[in-house]
């Protein structure tokens, strides 16, 4: 899958171990790098586990349209589909099988 980053700073924090360790701590940064490798190895979003430990899932409420992947509590990797247009099923839901590009926009505590 193609992975984009919202900002260069976020990309650097995700890809340079020292920067990630500084931003979120070494255990969380290590898990983040593992999740990025899983995302890049996947062909589409449906190949990313929706069960623990990754638990990739769609968010609701004011974060509708965003997806979350568990890192190390309380942090989550937040992303959106980057396909243009965003692939949808006939019922309007996200077509996980057709999402082949994502944009990572934040690592945050969504709780």
PEVENCOR-V134393 format. One record per backbone hydrogen bond with DSSP energy under -1.0 kcal/mol. NH is the residue of the N-H (numbers start at 1). CO is the residue of the C=O. If there is no record, write none. Layout:
# PEVENCOR-V134393
nh: [NH:NH]
co: [CO:CO]
This chain:
# PEVENCOR-V134393
nh: [2:4:6:11:12:13:14:15:16:20:21:22:23:24:25:29:30:31:32:33:34:35:36:37:38:39:40:41:42:45:46:47:48:55:56:57:59:63:64:66:67:68:69:70:71:75:76:77:78:79:80:82:89:92:95:96:98:102:103:104:105:106:108]
co: [100:102:104:7:8:9:10:11:12:16:17:18:19:20:21:25:26:27:28:29:30:31:32:33:34:35:36:37:38:99:96:44:45:51:49:68:66:60:61:63:79:57:77:54:75:72:108:69:106:67:103:101:93:89:87:94:95:2:80:4:78:78:76]
